[in-house]
């Protein structure tokens, strides 16, 4: 299934699973686990590990480069 893009006006999920987080960032789950998961906060609910949409957006923005150079 495709994962919809989220905008602040959407009523979509605020928290997403690891699988949906990876899909939303356009990467495999294993890549997400190796390179992203340790850099963002996680919400634990029972056996679920959930990630806040805004943290995924913040991570992507923080990692953005122009011509291979950090934008920040």
Secondary structure, DSSP 8 states (H G I E B T S, - for coil): -------TT--S-SEEEHHHHHHHHTS-HHHHHHHTGGGS--EEETTEEEEEHHHHHHHHHHH-EETTEE--
